[in-house]
Amino acid sequence: MKNDLEKLYGDKHRDFDLREPDAGHFERFQARLKKQENKKSKVIYWPWLSVAAAILIIFGVWYGKDLNPNKGLELADVSPKMEETQSFFMQTIQKEIKAIEENKNPENQKIIDDAFAQLNILEKDYKKLTLELKESSEDKRVIFAMITNFQKRIEILQNLMEKLEDIERIKEQKQQLL
């Protein structure tokens, strides 16, 4: 291998730069290295700081959610079965409201407004029940009251839908008589 190197470089070793570096070269080189190290440490420092800040924000939001005195426990927070129950009631209520909105006209506006006012009262009662549920450590009586609240809302919407259908039938009968 030594022979290979000698063949490769042969007499070219004279062309190599064998001069000593200028005075202060080593100090300038070390200063440049330190400058590079400072830049790298700043660059590495900021991403870690941003990750830590994001984790703190997420933890703060999660922890703050539990401390919010105006936020109660929903049925869905109690158990998976209660989550299914709440989901069923919410879907049924939304479906009924959508059907009512489709049948809305100036003639039945007053009846719809009255029913929605009753729904708003029940919604406020439900929010109070969520706070009671949080304070009562998931008392079954409060859970039952919440389910009853949902049932009352659905009952109001179904009664309203029946009234709207009755109004429409009477309207059609009057038109047939004329």
MDTraj code that builds the backbone (N, CA, C; nanometers):
import mdtraj as md
import numpy as np

residues = "MET LYS ASN ASP LEU GLU LYS LEU TYR GLY ASP LYS HIS ARG ASP PHE ASP LEU ARG GLU PRO ASP ALA GLY HIS PHE GLU ARG PHE GLN ALA ARG LEU LYS LYS GLN GLU ASN LYS LYS SER LYS VAL ILE TYR TRP PRO TRP LEU SER VAL ALA ALA ALA ILE LEU ILE ILE PHE GLY VAL TRP TYR GLY LYS ASP LEU ASN PRO ASN LYS GLY LEU GLU LEU ALA ASP VAL SER PRO LYS MET GLU GLU THR GLN SER PHE PHE MET GLN THR ILE GLN LYS GLU ILE LYS ALA ILE GLU GLU ASN LYS ASN PRO GLU ASN GLN LYS ILE ILE ASP ASP ALA PHE ALA GLN LEU ASN ILE LEU GLU LYS ASP TYR LYS LYS LEU THR LEU GLU LEU LYS GLU SER SER GLU ASP LYS ARG VAL ILE PHE ALA MET ILE THR ASN PHE GLN LYS ARG ILE GLU ILE LEU GLN ASN LEU MET GLU LYS LEU GLU ASP ILE GLU ARG ILE LYS GLU GLN LYS GLN GLN LEU LEU".split()
xyz = np.array([
    [0.0818, -0.1188, 0.0000],
    [0.0000, 0.0000, 0.0000],
    [0.0865, 0.1257, 0.0000],
    [0.1970, 0.1164, 0.0709],
    [0.2877, 0.2299, 0.0734],
    [0.3402, 0.2562, -0.0674],
    [0.3673, 0.1512, -0.1402],
    [0.4156, 0.1659, -0.2773],
    [0.3095, 0.2295, -0.3653],
    [0.1841, 0.1962, -0.3410],
    [0.0763, 0.2554, -0.4201],
    [0.0690, 0.4058, -0.3989],
    [0.0861, 0.4463, -0.2748],
    [0.0833, 0.5902, -0.2446],
    [0.2020, 0.6606, -0.3092],
    [0.3162, 0.5968, -0.3035],
    [0.4347, 0.6572, -0.3648],
    [0.4169, 0.6689, -0.5151],
    [0.3546, 0.5698, -0.5776],
    [0.3299, 0.5766, -0.7212],
    [0.2321, 0.6885, -0.7539],
    [0.1288, 0.6979, -0.6696],
    [0.0241, 0.7954, -0.6961],
    [0.0771, 0.9377, -0.6831],
    [0.1524, 0.9623, -0.5767],
    [0.1982, 1.0984, -0.5539],
    [0.3392, 1.1230, -0.6050],
    [0.4158, 1.0239, -0.6077],
    [0.5511, 1.0336, -0.6618],
    [0.6217, 1.1608, -0.6217],
    [0.6563, 1.2392, -0.7204],
    [0.7285, 1.3638, -0.6966],
    [0.6346, 1.4806, -0.6709],
    [0.5105, 1.4556, -0.6651],
    [0.4146, 1.5642, -0.6469],
    [0.4145, 1.6188, -0.5056],
    [0.4834, 1.5536, -0.4139],
    [0.4849, 1.6019, -0.2767],
    [0.5480, 1.7402, -0.2681],
    [0.6255, 1.7761, -0.3679],
    [0.6847, 1.9093, -0.3704],
    [0.5788, 2.0160, -0.3957],
    [0.4710, 1.9776, -0.4623],
    [0.3657, 2.0742, -0.4934],
    [0.2739, 2.1028, -0.3737],
    [0.2831, 2.0202, -0.2710],
    [0.1984, 2.0408, -0.1542],
    [0.2387, 2.1676, -0.0822],
    [0.1381, 2.2343, -0.0226],
    [0.1624, 2.3568, 0.0538],
    [0.2045, 2.3172, 0.1944],
    [0.3243, 2.3385, 0.2271],
    [0.3770, 2.2990, 0.3566],
    [0.4087, 2.4205, 0.4439],
    [0.3551, 2.5351, 0.4046],
    [0.3825, 2.6565, 0.4811],
    [0.3090, 2.6536, 0.6138],
    [0.3579, 2.7262, 0.7091],
    [0.2929, 2.7420, 0.8389],
    [0.1829, 2.8472, 0.8227],
    [0.0718, 2.8309, 0.8939],
    [-0.0348, 2.9314, 0.8858],
    [0.0100, 3.0634, 0.9474],
    [-0.0604, 3.1701, 0.9110],
    [-0.0276, 3.3033, 0.9620],
    [-0.0485, 3.3087, 1.1133],
    [0.0134, 3.4079, 1.1732],
    [0.0007, 3.4244, 1.3184],
    [-0.1448, 3.4540, 1.3526],
    [-0.1965, 3.3947, 1.4588],
    [-0.3340, 3.4181, 1.5031],
    [-0.4359, 3.3321, 1.4310],
    [-0.3894, 3.2459, 1.3412],
    [-0.4825, 3.1610, 1.2647],
    [-0.5635, 3.0709, 1.3583],
    [-0.4961, 3.0116, 1.4530],
    [-0.5633, 2.9189, 1.5438],
    [-0.6709, 2.9915, 1.6256],
    [-0.6393, 3.1122, 1.6756],
    [-0.7357, 3.1898, 1.7541],
    [-0.8566, 3.2287, 1.6689],
    [-0.8326, 3.2725, 1.5440],
    [-0.9443, 3.3081, 1.4547],
    [-1.0325, 3.1868, 1.4272],
    [-0.9685, 3.0725, 1.4089],
    [-1.0427, 2.9499, 1.3819],
    [-1.1288, 2.9121, 1.5030],
    [-1.0727, 2.9233, 1.6220],
    [-1.1503, 2.8918, 1.7428],
    [-1.2648, 2.9907, 1.7614],
    [-1.2446, 3.1162, 1.7320],
    [-1.3514, 3.2162, 1.7437],
    [-1.4655, 3.1833, 1.6480],
    [-1.4313, 3.1433, 1.5264],
    [-1.5348, 3.1028, 1.4298],
    [-1.6127, 2.9810, 1.4800],
    [-1.5419, 2.8835, 1.5366],
    [-1.6085, 2.7653, 1.5899],
    [-1.7053, 2.8014, 1.7028],
    [-1.6602, 2.8897, 1.7907],
    [-1.7470, 2.9312, 1.9004],
    [-1.8723, 3.0020, 1.8475],
    [-1.8525, 3.0833, 1.7448],
    [-1.9644, 3.1539, 1.6837],
    [-2.0648, 3.0532, 1.6262],
    [-2.0137, 2.9518, 1.5591],
    [-2.0992, 2.8471, 1.5027],
    [-2.1710, 2.7704, 1.6134],
    [-2.0999, 2.7406, 1.7217],
    [-2.1609, 2.6681, 1.8329],
    [-2.2724, 2.7508, 1.8954],
    [-2.2521, 2.8803, 1.9094],
    [-2.3559, 2.9674, 1.9660],
    [-2.4793, 2.9691, 1.8772],
    [-2.4601, 2.9758, 1.7470],
    [-2.5730, 2.9743, 1.6546],
    [-2.6481, 2.8420, 1.6653],
    [-2.5757, 2.7319, 1.6692],
    [-2.6392, 2.6011, 1.6781],
    [-2.7159, 2.5867, 1.8087],
    [-2.6581, 2.6336, 1.9180],
    [-2.7273, 2.6181, 2.0457],
    [-2.8541, 2.7025, 2.0472],
    [-2.8530, 2.8195, 1.9851],
    [-2.9743, 2.9008, 1.9777],
    [-3.0785, 2.8338, 1.8905],
    [-3.0385, 2.7779, 1.7804],
    [-3.1308, 2.7126, 1.6892],
    [-3.1915, 2.5892, 1.7549],
    [-3.1123, 2.5144, 1.8248],
    [-3.1608, 2.3944, 1.8916],
    [-3.2471, 2.4328, 2.0117],
    [-3.2163, 2.5408, 2.0783],
    [-3.2860, 2.5835, 2.1981],
    [-3.4298, 2.6246, 2.1680],
    [-3.4538, 2.6992, 2.0614],
    [-3.5879, 2.7493, 2.0315],
    [-3.6888, 2.6397, 1.9993],
    [-3.6578, 2.5396, 1.9182],
    [-3.7583, 2.4347, 1.8961],
    [-3.7962, 2.3619, 2.0251],
    [-3.7003, 2.3375, 2.1110],
    [-3.7321, 2.2707, 2.2368],
    [-3.8192, 2.3598, 2.3240],
    [-3.7894, 2.4881, 2.3208],
    [-3.8695, 2.5816, 2.3985],
    [-4.0130, 2.5873, 2.3460],
    [-4.0296, 2.5844, 2.2144],
    [-4.1639, 2.5897, 2.1573],
    [-4.2415, 2.4614, 2.1871],
    [-4.1738, 2.3481, 2.1865],
    [-4.2395, 2.2216, 2.2207],
    [-4.2847, 2.2253, 2.3670],
    [-4.1984, 2.2733, 2.4537],
    [-4.2331, 2.2816, 2.5957],
    [-4.3514, 2.3765, 2.6160],
    [-4.3514, 2.4891, 2.5437],
    [-4.4626, 2.5845, 2.5553],
    [-4.5931, 2.5223, 2.5073],
    [-4.5881, 2.4472, 2.3986],
    [-4.7093, 2.3817, 2.3474],
    [-4.7634, 2.2814, 2.4484],
    [-4.6744, 2.2063, 2.5097],
    [-4.7172, 2.1089, 2.6111],
    [-4.7805, 2.1807, 2.7298],
    [-4.7212, 2.2909, 2.7715],
    [-4.7784, 2.3675, 2.8829],
    [-4.9159, 2.4238, 2.8481],
    [-4.9323, 2.4710, 2.7263],
    [-5.0622, 2.5248, 2.6844],
    [-5.1671, 2.4142, 2.6837],
    [-5.1333, 2.3000, 2.6278],
    [-5.2283, 2.1876, 2.6236],
    [-5.2648, 2.1452, 2.7655],
    [-5.1660, 2.1342, 2.8516],
    [-5.1933, 2.0970, 2.9899],
    [-5.2800, 2.2017, 3.0585],
    [-5.2510, 2.3286, 3.0326],
    [-5.3295, 2.4366, 3.0927],
    [-5.4744, 2.4347, 3.0486],
    [-5.4977, 2.4103, 2.9199],
    [-5.6348, 2.4025, 2.8696],
    [-5.7059, 2.2833, 2.9310],
    [-5.6382, 2.1708, 2.9348],
    [-5.6990, 2.0499, 2.9927],
    [-5.7288, 2.0703, 3.1412],
    [-5.6351, 2.1250, 3.2139],
    [-5.6525, 2.1457, 3.3566],
    [-5.7555, 2.2548, 3.3825],
    [-5.7530, 2.3589, 3.3018],
    [-5.8475, 2.4693, 3.3169],
    [-5.9898, 2.4269, 3.2898],
    [-6.0084, 2.3314, 3.2011],
    [-6.1422, 2.2823, 3.1700],
    [-6.2063, 2.2233, 3.2950],
    [-6.1261, 2.1554, 3.3762],
    [-6.1781, 2.0959, 3.4989],
    [-6.2066, 2.2009, 3.6053],
    [-6.1371, 2.3130, 3.5992],
    [-6.1557, 2.4164, 3.7000],
    [-6.2664, 2.5148, 3.6663],
    [-6.3184, 2.5098, 3.5445],
    [-6.4217, 2.6041, 3.5028],
    [-6.5486, 2.5791, 3.5844],
    [-6.5876, 2.6737, 3.6702],
    [-6.7035, 2.6501, 3.7553],
    [-6.8355, 2.6530, 3.6785],
    [-6.8366, 2.7128, 3.5617],
    [-6.9596, 2.7211, 3.4829],
    [-6.9817, 2.5983, 3.3952],
    [-6.8857, 2.5089, 3.3928],
    [-6.8960, 2.3903, 3.3083],
    [-6.9286, 2.2710, 3.3957],
    [-7.0398, 2.2096, 3.3666],
    [-7.0809, 2.0928, 3.4433],
    [-7.0423, 1.9648, 3.3723],
    [-7.0964, 1.8554, 3.4222],
    [-7.0746, 1.7242, 3.3613],
    [-7.1926, 1.6906, 3.2721],
    [-7.1633, 1.6505, 3.1515],
    [-7.2671, 1.6034, 3.0605],
    [-7.2930, 1.4563, 3.0890],
    [-7.4036, 1.4065, 3.0367],
    [-7.4306, 1.2631, 3.0503],
    [-7.3182, 1.1817, 2.9878],
    [-7.2651, 1.2314, 2.8772],
    [-7.1599, 1.1593, 2.8049],
    [-7.0344, 1.1429, 2.8906],
    [-7.0160, 1.2292, 2.9904],
    [-6.8981, 1.2212, 3.0768],
    [-6.9110, 1.1138, 3.1848],
    [-7.0332, 1.0641, 3.2056],
    [-7.0574, 0.9689, 3.3141],
    [-7.0117, 0.8284, 3.2763],
    [-7.0580, 0.7809, 3.1607],
    [-7.0219, 0.6453, 3.1179],
    [-7.0472, 0.6313, 2.9682],
    [-6.9943, 0.5267, 2.9067],
    [-7.0187, 0.5058, 2.7634],
    [-7.1678, 0.4873, 2.7310],
    [-7.2425, 0.4211, 2.8199],
    [-7.3855, 0.4028, 2.7945],
    [-7.4586, 0.5361, 2.7998],
    [-7.4205, 0.6206, 2.8929],
    [-7.4827, 0.7532, 2.9029],
    [-7.4441, 0.8391, 2.7816],
    [-7.3245, 0.8160, 2.7289],
    [-7.2827, 0.8877, 2.6080],
    [-7.3723, 0.8482, 2.4906],
    [-7.4017, 0.7180, 2.4808],
    [-7.4926, 0.6714, 2.3757],
    [-7.6317, 0.7315, 2.3947],
    [-7.6781, 0.7361, 2.5188],
    [-7.8100, 0.7916, 2.5495],
    [-7.8163, 0.9383, 2.5098],
    [-7.7161, 1.0140, 2.5493],
    [-7.7133, 1.1564, 2.5155],
    [-7.7074, 1.1753, 2.3645],
    [-7.6277, 1.0959, 2.2983],
    [-7.6158, 1.1052, 2.1536],
    [-7.7502, 1.0770, 2.0859],
    [-7.8209, 0.9738, 2.1335],
    [-7.9520, 0.9409, 2.0778],
    [-8.0490, 1.0578, 2.0937],
    [-8.0554, 1.1128, 2.2153],
    [-8.1482, 1.2230, 2.2401],
    [-8.1130, 1.3453, 2.1547],
    [-7.9851, 1.3766, 2.1467],
    [-7.9434, 1.4948, 2.0690],
    [-7.9759, 1.4764, 1.9205],
    [-7.9530, 1.3572, 1.8676],
    [-7.9842, 1.3318, 1.7264],
    [-8.1343, 1.3412, 1.7022],
    [-8.2137, 1.2871, 1.7929],
    [-8.3587, 1.2918, 1.7786],
    [-8.4087, 1.4354, 1.7841],
    [-8.3561, 1.5129, 1.8769],
    [-8.3962, 1.6538, 1.8895],
    [-8.3592, 1.7302, 1.7627],
    [-8.2380, 1.7093, 1.7132],
    [-8.1951, 1.7790, 1.5916],
    [-8.2824, 1.7407, 1.4715],
    [-8.3190, 1.6143, 1.4628],
    [-8.4043, 1.5677, 1.3532],
    [-8.5416, 1.6333, 1.3606],
    [-8.5983, 1.6414, 1.4804],
    [-8.7294, 1.7043, 1.4986],
    [-8.7237, 1.8533, 1.4656],
    [-8.6201, 1.9203, 1.5103],
    [-8.6054, 2.0642, 1.4824],
    [-8.5937, 2.0880, 1.3329],
    [-8.5194, 2.0031, 1.2657],
    [-8.5044, 2.0167, 1.1201],
    [-8.6395, 2.0002, 1.0504],
    [-8.7184, 1.9006, 1.0928],
    [-8.8507, 1.8792, 1.0332],
    [-8.9419, 1.9992, 1.0587],
    [-8.9329, 2.0563, 1.1766],
    [-9.0151, 2.1741, 1.2093],
    [-8.9727, 2.2933, 1.1248],
    [-8.8444, 2.3129, 1.1100],
    [-8.7944, 2.4246, 1.0279],
    [-8.8423, 2.4133, 0.8835],
    [-8.8528, 2.2916, 0.8343],
    [-8.8997, 2.2715, 0.6969],
    [-9.0477, 2.3075, 0.6820],
    [-9.1267, 2.2931, 0.7885],
    [-9.2700, 2.3225, 0.7848],
    [-9.3033, 2.4635, 0.8327],
    [-9.2019, 2.5404, 0.8607],
    [-9.2213, 2.6747, 0.9145],
    [-9.2781, 2.7674, 0.8062],
    [-9.3815, 2.8447, 0.8439],
    [-9.4362, 2.9481, 0.7564],
    [-9.4969, 3.0574, 0.8432],
    [-9.5370, 3.1700, 0.7862],
    [-9.5901, 3.2803, 0.8671],
    [-9.7145, 3.2428, 0.9486],
    [-9.7937, 3.1491, 0.9013],
    [-9.9165, 3.1112, 0.9713],
    [-9.8884, 3.0353, 1.1008],
    [-9.7820, 2.9566, 1.1040],
    [-9.7539, 2.8776, 1.2239],
    [-9.6336, 2.9299, 1.3032],
    [-9.5862, 3.0470, 1.2693],
    [-9.4674, 3.1050, 1.3329],
    [-9.4860, 3.1214, 1.4838],
    [-9.6026, 3.1679, 1.5271],
    [-9.6281, 3.1927, 1.6691],
    [-9.6206, 3.0632, 1.7499],
    [-9.6790, 2.9566, 1.6993],
    [-9.6769, 2.8275, 1.7691],
    [-9.5329, 2.7756, 1.7811],
    [-9.4578, 2.7899, 1.6732],
    [-9.3176, 2.7437, 1.6734],
    [-9.2354, 2.8250, 1.7724],
    [-9.2554, 2.9571, 1.7740],
    [-9.1809, 3.0420, 1.8676],
    [-9.2112, 3.0050, 2.0125],
    [-9.3378, 2.9768, 2.0418],
    [-9.3755, 2.9373, 2.1783],
    [-9.3070, 2.8059, 2.2185],
    [-9.3069, 2.7096, 2.1272],
    [-9.2433, 2.5808, 2.1566],
    [-9.0925, 2.5982, 2.1769],
    [-9.0292, 2.6814, 2.0950],
    [-8.8857, 2.7022, 2.1083],
    [-8.8530, 2.7769, 2.2377],
    [-8.9438, 2.8618, 2.2851],
    [-8.9241, 2.9292, 2.4138],
    [-8.9245, 2.8251, 2.5258],
    [-9.0145, 2.7277, 2.5165],
    [-9.0165, 2.6187, 2.6156],
    [-8.8878, 2.5364, 2.6088],
    [-8.8392, 2.5140, 2.4872],
    [-8.7129, 2.4402, 2.4719],
    [-8.5959, 2.5153, 2.5350],
    [-8.5949, 2.6463, 2.5197],
    [-8.4873, 2.7265, 2.5796],
    [-8.4898, 2.7168, 2.7317],
    [-8.6099, 2.7152, 2.7905],
    [-8.6217, 2.6995, 2.9361],
    [-8.5655, 2.5639, 2.9779],
    [-8.6022, 2.4600, 2.9036],
    [-8.5506, 2.3264, 2.9348],
    [-8.3989, 2.3187, 2.9163],
    [-8.3462, 2.3891, 2.8169],
    [-8.2012, 2.3909, 2.7941],
    [-8.1295, 2.4570, 2.9123],
    [-8.1848, 2.5657, 2.9641],
    [-8.1258, 2.6319, 3.0815],
    [-8.1318, 2.5391, 3.2029],
    [-8.2437, 2.4705, 3.2190],
    [-8.2549, 2.3739, 3.3288],
    [-8.1507, 2.2632, 3.3150],
    [-8.1281, 2.2188, 3.1919],
    [-8.0300, 2.1136, 3.1678],
    [-7.8898, 2.1608, 3.2071],
    [-7.8570, 2.2846, 3.1749],
    [-7.7248, 2.3374, 3.2126],
    [-7.7087, 2.3402, 3.3643],
    [-7.8160, 2.3751, 3.4348],
    [-7.8117, 2.3716, 3.5810],
    [-7.7913, 2.2287, 3.6301],
    [-7.8561, 2.1349, 3.5637],
    [-7.8410, 1.9944, 3.6024],
    [-7.6975, 1.9454, 3.5807],
    [-7.6313, 1.9949, 3.4744],
    [-7.4917, 1.9537, 3.4516],
    [-7.4028, 2.0012, 3.5660],
    [-7.4309, 2.1208, 3.6182],
    [-7.3542, 2.1709, 3.7322],
    [-7.3836, 2.0884, 3.8576],
    [-7.5110, 2.0534, 3.8758],
    [-7.5473, 1.9702, 3.9905],
    [-7.4829, 1.8321, 3.9803],
    [-7.4763, 1.7789, 3.8603],
    [-7.4141, 1.6479, 3.8414],
    [-7.2664, 1.6532, 3.8784],
    [-7.2016, 1.7618, 3.8429],
    [-7.0596, 1.7771, 3.8755],
    [-7.0401, 1.7856, 4.0271],
    [-7.1298, 1.8583, 4.0932],
    [-7.1171, 1.8757, 4.2382],
    [-7.1587, 1.7512, 4.3161],
    [-7.2531, 1.6749, 4.2620],
    [-7.3106, 1.5627, 4.3370],
    [-7.2374, 1.4306, 4.3146],
    [-7.1280, 1.4344, 4.2481],
    [-7.0516, 1.3119, 4.2201],
    [-7.1367, 1.2086, 4.1478],
    [-7.1990, 1.2538, 4.0403],
    [-7.2755, 1.1667, 3.9505],
    [-7.3924, 1.0973, 4.0213],
    [-7.4713, 1.1747, 4.0928],
    [-7.5906, 1.1251, 4.1616],
    [-7.6914, 1.0736, 4.0592],
    [-7.7452, 0.9563, 4.0813],
    [-7.8386, 0.8935, 3.9875],
    [-7.9663, 0.9744, 3.9712],
    [-8.0084, 1.0450, 4.0745],
    [-8.1288, 1.1287, 4.0642],
    [-8.1080, 1.2434, 3.9645],
    [-7.9891, 1.2991, 3.9660],
    [-7.9580, 1.4076, 3.8726],
    [-7.9519, 1.3522, 3.7305],
    [-7.8932, 1.2352, 3.7149],
    [-7.8867, 1.1707, 3.5828],
    [-8.0276, 1.1444, 3.5311],
    [-8.1145, 1.0945, 3.6186],
    [-8.2531, 1.0689, 3.5800],
    [-8.3221, 1.1998, 3.5393],
    [-8.2957, 1.3076, 3.6136],
    [-8.3545, 1.4384, 3.5806],
    [-8.3050, 1.4870, 3.4442],
    [-8.1791, 1.4604, 3.4128],
    [-8.1241, 1.5012, 3.2828],
    [-8.1913, 1.4241, 3.1695],
    [-8.2106, 1.2948, 3.1894],
    [-8.2764, 1.2129, 3.0874],
    [-8.4212, 1.2580, 3.0707],
    [-8.4879, 1.2878, 3.1811],
    [-8.6256, 1.3377, 3.1759],
    [-8.6308, 1.4701, 3.1007],
    [-8.5318, 1.5539, 3.1205],
    [-8.5253, 1.6821, 3.0497],
    [-8.5201, 1.6591, 2.8987],
    [-8.4341, 1.5654, 2.8564],
    [-8.4269, 1.5326, 2.7141],
    [-8.5620, 1.4813, 2.6637],
    [-8.6257, 1.3950, 2.7419],
    [-8.7545, 1.3393, 2.7012],
    [-8.8607, 1.4483, 2.6880],
    [-8.8595, 1.5451, 2.7787],
    [-8.9556, 1.6558, 2.7711],
    [-8.9320, 1.7387, 2.6445],
    [-8.8063, 1.7616, 2.6122],
    [-8.7765, 1.8377, 2.4892],
    [-8.8296, 1.7650, 2.3669],
    [-8.8065, 1.6350, 2.3614],
    [-8.8551, 1.5569, 2.2465],
    [-9.0072, 1.5579, 2.2432],
    [-9.0688, 1.5473, 2.3584],
    [-9.2153, 1.5494, 2.3658],
    [-9.2709, 1.6826, 2.3152],
    [-9.2087, 1.7923, 2.3551],
    [-9.2524, 1.9247, 2.3064],
    [-9.2405, 1.9318, 2.1549],
    [-9.1293, 1.8840, 2.1019],
    [-9.1093, 1.8898, 1.9570],
    [-9.2074, 1.7998, 1.8828],
    [-9.2359, 1.6819, 1.9374],
    [-9.3318, 1.5925, 1.8717],
    [-9.4728, 1.6504, 1.8773],
    [-9.5109, 1.7099, 1.9906],
    [-9.6419, 1.7744, 2.0010],
    [-9.6525, 1.8908, 1.9029],
    [-9.5453, 1.9668, 1.8911],
    [-9.5447, 2.0785, 1.7967],
    [-9.5614, 2.0272, 1.6541],
    [-9.4913, 1.9200, 1.6216],
    [-9.5018, 1.8635, 1.4870],
    [-9.6444, 1.8160, 1.4593],
    [-9.7088, 1.7531, 1.5587],
    [-9.8477, 1.7099, 1.5425],
    [-9.9405, 1.8293, 1.5205],
    [-9.9193, 1.9361, 1.5959],
    [-10.0019, 2.0568, 1.5785],
    [-9.9833, 2.1161, 1.4397],
    [-9.8588, 2.1177, 1.3935],
    [-9.8326, 2.1719, 1.2593],
    [-9.9006, 2.0867, 1.1524],
    [-9.8986, 1.9564, 1.1716],
    [-9.9662, 1.8667, 1.0768],
    [-10.1171, 1.8866, 1.0824],
    [-10.1725, 1.9057, 1.2030],
    [-10.3160, 1.9328, 1.2175],
    [-10.3538, 2.0627, 1.1478],
    [-10.2733, 2.1639, 1.1651],
    [-10.2997, 2.2929, 1.0998],
    [-10.2985, 2.2752, 0.9486],
    [-10.2039, 2.1999, 0.8993],
    [-10.1942, 2.1762, 0.7542],
    [-10.3148, 2.0977, 0.7034],
    [-10.3620, 1.9973, 0.7799],
    [-10.4805, 1.9196, 0.7405],
    [-10.6065, 2.0071, 0.7374],
    [-10.6212, 2.0894, 0.8394],
    [-10.7383, 2.1791, 0.8433],
    [-10.7338, 2.2754, 0.7260],
    [-10.6160, 2.3243, 0.6954],
    [-10.5985, 2.4163, 0.5821],
    [-10.6373, 2.3470, 0.4512],
    [-10.5947, 2.2222, 0.4337],
    [-10.6288, 2.1470, 0.3116],
    [-10.7786, 2.1183, 0.3049],
    [-10.8401, 2.0869, 0.4186],
    [-10.9846, 2.0608, 0.4209],
    [-11.0619, 2.1873, 0.3834],
    [-11.0189, 2.3013, 0.4315],
    [-11.0855, 2.4279, 0.3964],
    [-11.0742, 2.4542, 0.2466],
    [-10.9598, 2.4239, 0.1910],
    [-10.9406, 2.4468, 0.0464],
    [-11.0277, 2.3521, -0.0363],
    [-11.0471, 2.2302, 0.0125],
    [-11.1321, 2.1336, -0.0592],
    [-11.2782, 2.1742, -0.0534],
    [-11.3203, 2.2355, 0.0559],
    [-11.4597, 2.2778, 0.0697],
    [-11.4892, 2.3978, -0.0204],
    [-11.3901, 2.4754, -0.0501],
    [-11.4107, 2.5944, -0.1341],
    [-11.4082, 2.5533, -0.2756],
])
top = md.Topology()
chain = top.add_chain()
for i, resn in enumerate(residues, 1):
    res = top.add_residue(resn, chain, resSeq=i)
    for name in ("N", "CA", "C"):
        top.add_atom(name, md.element.get_by_symbol(name[0]), res)
traj = md.Trajectory(xyz[None], top)
